[in-house]
Amino acid sequence: MKTNGDTVVKSMRSSIYSFDASQKPIRGFTLIELMIVVAVVAILAAVAYPSYQEQIRKSRRGQAKADMVELAQVAERYHTANNTYAGFEPTLTAGQRRSPRELATPARYTVAIAPTTQAAFTITAVPVGAQATDRCGTLTVNQAGQKTRSGTAEFNECW
C-alpha cells in the first residue's frame, strides 16, 4: 500500500523530468534573439550618430549666423550715430566676440571684425573645438550683406 508521502515524492520526481501540460512554459529570450537585437541596435547607432552630429553642427552654425547678423546690425547703428565704422571694433564685449554669447557655455565660433574703415567692415566667424569639422568652415559677412564660406559645402547649406 502506498502512503501519502510516497505519492508526493513520485509526483515531485515526475514534475522535474517531464513536462506537464497544465504548467505554464518558461518564457525568455534565447541567445540568438538577443544577439540579433544587439546587431540591429548597433547598425541603427552607426547610421544615426553621424547624422545627429551633423545636425548639432548645423544648429551651432545657425546660432553663429544669427550672432553675426546681429553684430552687423550693431555696426550699422554705430555707423548711423558716428557716420563711420572706424572705431566700432573696440566697443565689442567679450560675449560679442564668440558664439554662443553665453560665457558659461563653451565657444563654438570665434567672432572677429576685420579692421574697420570709414565705409566698410567684415565680420568673420571661425569654428573652434568640435565645430572645426563643420563642412562650411569660416563664415563671413560684410557691410553690404555679402556672405561667404570657406568650406566645401554648398553656399545654400551654409547661409
Secondary structure in CASP SS format (residue, H / E / C, confidence):
PFRMAT SS
TARGET T0000
AUTHOR 0000-0000-0000
METHOD secondary structure of the structure
MODEL  1
M C 1.00
K C 1.00
T C 1.00
N H 1.00
G H 1.00
D H 1.00
T H 1.00
V H 1.00
V H 1.00
K H 1.00
S H 1.00
M H 1.00
R H 1.00
S H 1.00
S H 1.00
I H 1.00
Y H 1.00
S C 1.00
F C 1.00
D C 1.00
A C 1.00
S C 1.00
Q C 1.00
K C 1.00
P C 1.00
I C 1.00
R C 1.00
G C 1.00
F C 1.00
T C 1.00
L H 1.00
I H 1.00
E H 1.00
L H 1.00
M H 1.00
I H 1.00
V H 1.00
V H 1.00
A H 1.00
V H 1.00
V H 1.00
A H 1.00
I H 1.00
L H 1.00
A H 1.00
A H 1.00
V H 1.00
A H 1.00
Y H 1.00
P H 1.00
S H 1.00
Y H 1.00
Q H 1.00
E H 1.00
Q H 1.00
I H 1.00
R H 1.00
K H 1.00
S H 1.00
R H 1.00
R H 1.00
G H 1.00
Q H 1.00
A H 1.00
K H 1.00
A H 1.00
D H 1.00
M H 1.00
V H 1.00
E H 1.00
L H 1.00
A H 1.00
Q H 1.00
V H 1.00
A H 1.00
E H 1.00
R H 1.00
Y H 1.00
H H 1.00
T H 1.00
A H 1.00
N H 1.00
N C 1.00
T C 1.00
Y C 1.00
A C 1.00
G C 1.00
F C 1.00
E H 1.00
P H 1.00
T H 1.00
L C 1.00
T C 1.00
A C 1.00
G H 1.00
Q H 1.00
R H 1.00
R E 1.00
S E 1.00
P C 1.00
R C 1.00
E C 1.00
L C 1.00
A C 1.00
T C 1.00
P C 1.00
A C 1.00
R C 1.00
Y E 1.00
T E 1.00
V E 1.00
A E 1.00
I E 1.00
A C 1.00
P C 1.00
T C 1.00
T C 1.00
Q C 1.00
A C 1.00
A C 1.00
F C 1.00
T E 1.00
I E 1.00
T E 1.00
A E 1.00
V E 1.00
P E 1.00
V C 1.00
G H 1.00
A H 1.00
Q H 1.00
A H 1.00
T H 1.00
D C 1.00
R C 1.00
C C 1.00
G C 1.00
T C 1.00
L E 1.00
T E 1.00
V E 1.00
N E 1.00
Q C 1.00
A C 1.00
G C 1.00
Q C 1.00
K E 1.00
T E 1.00
R E 1.00
S C 1.00
G C 1.00
T C 1.00
A C 1.00
E C 1.00
F H 1.00
N H 1.00
E H 1.00
C H 1.00
W C 1.00
END
